[in-house]
Amino acid sequence: MEDTNADLSPRPAEPHPAADLSRRFSIEEVGFFEGTEKLLEVWFDIPSPESESRGLRDIPMSFWQVLLDLAKCHVLSKCNNEKLDAYVLSESSMFISRNRFILKTCGTTSLLSTVKPLLKTVKKFYPRSEVKDFFYSHSPFMKPDLQLHPHHSFNDESTYLDTIFPDGAAYVLGRINGKCWYLYLVESIENPLQDPDQTLEILMTEFDSELIGRFSKLSYESAEDLNKSTGLNDLIPGATIDSYIFEPCGFSLNAIVKEDMYFTIHVTPQEECAYVSFETNVVGECYKSLINKVLDIFKPGSFTLTLFANKAAKCNFSHSADHDGALSNYTCLDKQISLFSIYNLTFLHYKHNSLYNHNNK
């Protein structure tokens, strides 16, 4: 794969002549939208001779559509290669590989309503399959009262998941009275996953309203123009990109890098609820260069960074997420390292130096 540590600076292009690059979107104008996503990732063990198949990718699309209907979202576009199917959804993304299912949904979607049908569907097609690892996570919602049950609170969510996974574990990382991140985890201690697995997330808030407002059709005629102008095309060179600009504003992008490696970006540009997420499972020993590229494009005032890694991952230990804190122009306010049976996790929260220094005068 491409070296994610290479110094490949974005090459900006000019927006189209009618572009409104000073456009701002307010809640009064376009309404509130919950950009914070719920993230579900499930690894399955599909034993031989079933392992000779394409696994989850052989399950007909009609079954996945049932899950999406339950979650209250639908497919907008798709890209794929020999190892991965990537779907841009009306609310974020879905990724399906041979033995891994990822569903990421924003808004008021009912993601956890898909868990039981997902397990039942996989059992139907692969009777000897078992859940290997299960992850459910999200940052606090801006307006949790608008969410559907059981998403009103993480306590309700974890209580619901406990009915499915008696050995599941719920965690809160970060400050209970500040920025935090919720995680529900089920690990297979016996015969753990042998594949390298790592997931990096950058969850961003507090933006320049004009910069974030550019993620709309008023600024760019097409998603391809937006990708080129903002530098998204150059985050990881060689990736196959599938992106979508929403009406009147908002943006989603899926990219397949190589084999079953991906990255995905979602932008909610409304001033009062602006939110951007970046997620990837690309293999790397150090993610400093990639993280700084993402920050250079979106310039958040604050962000939460998480990195999961199992024992087979190339980064080996998630502590390498920030290369000992060396991220340009930001101060690390919180750092937590968690060691689970198979995985390790680093949680970090950053504030831009200009905001941090101002708040601490």
Secondary structure, 3 states (H helix, E strand, C coil): CCCCCCCCCCCCCCCCCCCCCCCCCCHHHHCCCCCCCEEEEEEEECCCCHHHCCHHHHCCHHHHHHHHHHHCCCEEEEEECCCCEEEEECCEEEEECCCEEEEEECCCCCHHHHHHHHHHHHHHHCCCCEEEEEEEEECCCCCHHHCCCCCCCHHHHHHHHHCCCCCCEEEEEECCCCCEEEEEEEECCCCCCCCCCEEEEEEEECCCHHHHCCCCCCCCCCHHHHHHHHCHHHCCCCCEEEEEECCCCCEEEEEEEECCEEEEEEEECCHHHCEEEEEECCCCCCCHHHHHHHHHHHCCCEEEEEEEEECCCCCCCHHHHHCCCCCCCEEEEEEEEEECCCEEEEEEEEEEHHHHHHHCC
